[in-house]
Amino acid sequence: MNTETVYEPNIVALCCMHCAYAAADLAGSSRFGYPPSLKIVAMPCTGRTDMGHLLKTFEDGADGILVAG
């Protein structure tokens, strides 16, 4: 019996509300799936993301961050 567990990293996607989040929303309404370990966060503009946002995301347990604009 194989008792190995598969590591699934926690990824946070910081998405621009006007473009990348709209694409993620369209993917969801089209019933395309993505892993439950991916958390999508809508932001007013990814251009205003600063280092504090990124560090706080890692402190809260994220293994990786995707900034999509």
Beta strands, then each sheet from edge to edge (+ up, - down):
strand 1: 11-16
strand 2: 38-43
strand 3: 64-68
sheet 1: 2+ 1+ 3+
end
